[in-house]
Amino acid sequence: MNNVVIENKTDRTIDEAKLRETILSAANIFVLENSIVEILIVEKEEIAELNRNFRSIDKPTDVLSFPQIDVAAAKIKMLGSIVICPEVVDNKEEDFFEVAKHGLIHLLGFDHETDLSEWEKAAKRINCIF
């Protein structure tokens, strides 16, 4: 059984049920079992600080993914954290749930900056248009 933990640190209303279902559906397509994904919904200032500290890019972004190190003996796998800033998503006129799927693909080890072909295959599997 997979699980999605959501923490909304903004004043925005997020359809958490739809977000959870979006991630769980994608996880099922990738045949993930006993996995946990954390999703943090944050303000622009917080994601800018994370982007600056972890990517050396001094500006806010729409989504960041922080994969966890795999522990082979663990019965439950913590895939990692997806951090989303709804304000940036809105400013870029993106779909919030597509951005979440984008973050999940990163947690699974795919990177559009280093291997676009593999990224596109993974995105196609879960109908991620972002």
C-alpha positions as CSV (number, residue, x, y, z in Angstrom):
1,M,0.0,0.0,0.0
2,N,1.3,3.4,-1.0
3,N,0.8,6.6,1.0
4,V,0.9,10.3,0.3
5,V,1.5,12.7,3.2
6,I,0.5,16.3,2.4
7,E,1.3,19.4,4.3
8,N,-0.1,22.7,3.1
9,K,1.9,25.6,4.5
10,T,0.0,28.2,2.5
11,D,-3.4,29.9,2.8
12,R,-4.5,28.4,-0.5
13,T,-7.1,25.7,-0.7
14,I,-5.7,22.6,-2.3
15,D,-7.8,19.6,-3.4
16,E,-5.8,17.2,-1.3
17,A,-8.0,14.2,-2.2
18,K,-7.3,14.8,-6.0
19,L,-3.6,15.4,-5.3
20,R,-3.3,12.2,-3.3
21,E,-5.2,10.3,-6.0
22,T,-3.0,11.8,-8.7
23,I,0.2,10.6,-7.0
24,L,-1.2,7.2,-6.0
25,S,-2.4,6.5,-9.5
26,A,1.0,7.4,-11.0
27,A,2.7,5.2,-8.3
28,N,0.5,2.3,-9.3
29,I,1.5,2.7,-13.0
30,F,5.1,2.5,-11.9
31,V,4.3,-0.6,-9.8
32,L,5.4,1.0,-6.6
33,E,4.4,-0.8,-3.4
34,N,4.8,0.2,0.3
35,S,6.1,3.7,-0.7
36,I,5.6,7.0,1.0
37,V,5.7,10.4,-0.8
38,E,5.6,13.7,1.1
39,I,4.2,16.7,-0.6
40,L,4.8,20.2,0.9
41,I,2.8,23.1,-0.5
42,V,4.8,26.3,0.3
43,E,5.0,30.0,-0.3
44,K,7.3,31.6,-2.9
45,E,9.9,32.7,-0.3
46,E,10.3,29.2,1.1
47,I,10.8,27.5,-2.3
48,A,13.2,30.3,-3.3
49,E,15.3,29.6,-0.3
50,L,15.3,25.8,-1.0
51,N,16.2,26.5,-4.7
52,R,19.0,28.8,-3.6
53,N,20.4,26.3,-1.0
54,F,20.1,23.1,-2.9
55,R,20.4,24.2,-6.6
56,S,22.3,27.5,-6.3
57,I,19.5,29.2,-8.2
58,D,18.5,32.4,-6.5
59,K,14.8,32.5,-7.5
60,P,11.5,30.8,-6.8
61,T,10.5,27.8,-8.8
62,D,7.3,25.8,-9.3
63,V,8.5,22.4,-8.0
64,L,11.5,20.8,-6.3
65,S,12.0,17.1,-5.6
66,F,14.2,15.6,-2.9
67,P,14.6,11.9,-3.3
68,Q,15.5,9.8,-0.3
69,I,18.4,7.3,-0.2
70,D,17.1,3.8,-0.7
71,V,17.4,1.5,2.3
72,A,17.4,-2.0,0.8
73,A,16.2,-3.7,4.0
74,A,13.3,-1.4,4.6
75,K,9.8,-2.8,4.1
76,I,8.5,0.7,3.5
77,K,10.3,3.0,1.0
78,M,10.3,6.7,1.6
79,L,10.5,8.0,-2.0
80,G,11.1,11.6,-0.8
81,S,9.6,15.0,-0.8
82,I,7.9,17.1,-3.5
83,V,7.8,20.8,-2.8
84,I,5.3,22.8,-4.8
85,C,4.7,26.6,-4.8
86,P,1.2,27.2,-6.1
87,E,1.9,30.9,-6.7
88,V,4.7,30.1,-9.2
89,V,2.6,27.4,-10.8
90,D,-0.2,29.9,-11.3
91,N,2.2,32.5,-12.6
92,K,3.6,30.0,-15.2
93,E,0.0,29.0,-16.0
94,E,0.7,25.4,-15.3
95,D,-1.6,22.7,-14.0
96,F,-1.0,22.0,-10.3
97,F,-1.5,18.2,-10.6
98,E,0.7,17.9,-13.6
99,V,3.4,19.7,-11.6
100,A,3.0,17.2,-8.9
101,K,3.4,14.3,-11.3
102,H,6.5,16.0,-12.7
103,G,7.9,16.0,-9.1
104,L,7.1,12.3,-8.7
105,I,9.0,11.5,-11.9
106,H,12.1,13.2,-10.4
107,L,11.7,11.2,-7.2
108,L,11.8,8.1,-9.3
109,G,15.2,9.1,-10.6
110,F,14.4,10.6,-14.0
111,D,15.9,13.9,-15.0
112,H,14.9,15.9,-18.1
113,E,18.1,17.9,-18.0
114,T,20.4,14.8,-18.2
115,D,18.3,12.2,-20.2
116,L,15.3,13.7,-22.0
117,S,14.5,10.5,-23.8
118,E,14.0,8.5,-20.6
119,W,12.2,11.4,-19.0
120,E,9.7,11.5,-21.8
121,K,9.1,7.8,-21.6
122,A,8.4,8.0,-17.9
123,A,6.1,11.1,-18.4
124,K,4.2,9.3,-21.1
125,R,3.5,6.3,-18.8
126,I,1.6,8.6,-16.4
127,N,0.2,11.0,-19.0
128,C,2.3,13.8,-17.6
129,I,2.1,16.7,-20.1
130,F,4.4,19.0,-18.1
